[in-house]
Each structure stands twice: as C-alpha cells, then as structure tokens.
C-alpha cells in the first residue's frame, strides 16, 4: 500500500538551512537573556545565594560533624550506592545515548508516521543532555575559582574556608558535581515531561544531592549551590531553545483540557 505524500512530508527529517544559522544563534542568545533576566529567575538566584551563605555560616559545620559519626554505618553505605547514580558521566551518557538512538530510529523510519514523534523525542533528549553538560562545564570552572575545602579537610585538620583559584581536588567542594548533574538531569526532564511527573523527578534529583551530604563528600551548601546552578542553566537553556525555534520539544499546558474531557464524558453519559 502506498504511503500518502502528506505523511512522507510530515515524517521527513526536520529541514535545516545553514543560512538560518546566524538567525537561530541570535534568537537563542536573546531567548537566553530574557530567561536569565526575568524577575522570577533573578529572585530565585537571590534566594539561592542567601541560602548558600546562610548554610555556610550556620549549617554546614554542625551538619557535617554530626553526619561524620555515621560514616561507617549501613545507612551511609546505602547513600553511597545512590550517589553513584548521580555522577556526571551517567547523567550525560543517558540523554546522549537516547538522542543518538532516537535520531537514528527517526532516520530509519523516515517514511513512517512515527518518525515525527521520534524526532521530537530526540530533540527532548538533546535538551536534557545540554541541561547536564552546561552546568557541569560551568561547575568545573567554579570549583577551581571558588576553591572551597572539602569536608574531609575539615575533619582532619579543622580547615574550613576557601582558597580561590586552586587546582587541588581537596579544594573543589563547591558546587557539588553530582548535585548539579542530577539536578540538571531532573530539571531538563521536568521541563519536557508532563506536569504530573514533576514530583517524581524532583525527588530523584533531591535524593542524589542529599546522598552527597549524608556521605560527607560535600557540605550542605555545596549541594545547594550545585542544584541552584543546574536549575538556572535549565531555565536559560529553555529560553535559548525556544528562541532559536525549537518550541515543539516543550509540552504546552492546556487549561481547557480537563474541561473538554468533562464535556466529553457528560455527552457520552447522555447517549
């Protein structure tokens, strides 16, 4: 049976013209700026910075000292197993492999009506990959620039503070790499997934970040910094993707959907 021409055109790979690249880059730049300088984003950054400073002054030392007592307990061992799931390598590999697999499947099924859905899913996976890669790159530079001592230095010698522009691993505590990778992965999924799954995704990211604190690999403020950085990057990336024309990868919330479903159910009952 011949495939209708309309389906062939709809399922073809997304057209790309190199001449549109400058306009797409400019649109992405403007979209990122709008998202970054939005009132809600600035308010989030201010609140996050206040919490991080408050954690450094009043929370980090007592919490780390208390958790250090349970370093060899089974509970800590459980959280050590969880923390491996939130490594940057895992969080980067999952969306990257998904992007490659979905894009490849879309190319193979280019004459199928499912190809359009596969292209959209590949774009969503690439967005999640960017939500992990961007904060990971920024976090690596921030670790060196901030130079915060890790908890084990505090436990061994009572050293608690910063040595800016340090290339020593023991002074790369802030932000937490696992926390920003897990939070970036969770934030990326939350922005492309339907609204009802948000609590599950948020719980996943919080558990990974919490595991870094319970195992005393990082202070509580380090996990806060990693999570806040990843969320801000995800917000900025969403603006950039929308600015360059990739709006279809994000779900649109329809406030009339529930009303329509209720109308349909009522009409069925009348029949």
Protein Blocks (a to p, Z undefined) as FASTA:
>chain_A
ZZdfklmmmmpccdddfklmmmmmmmmmmmmmmmmmgmklmmmmmmmmmmmmmmmmmmmm
mmmmmmmmmmmgmklmmmmmmmmmmgmklmmmmmmmmmmmmmmmmmmmmmbcklmmmmmm
mmmmmmmmmmmmmmmmmmmmmmmmnopacfklmmmnopacddehiabfklmmbccfklmm
mmmmmmmmmmmmcfklmmmmmmmmmmmmmmmmmnomacfklmmmmmmmmmmmmmmmmmmm
mmnopamlpccddfklmmmmmmmmmmmmmZZ
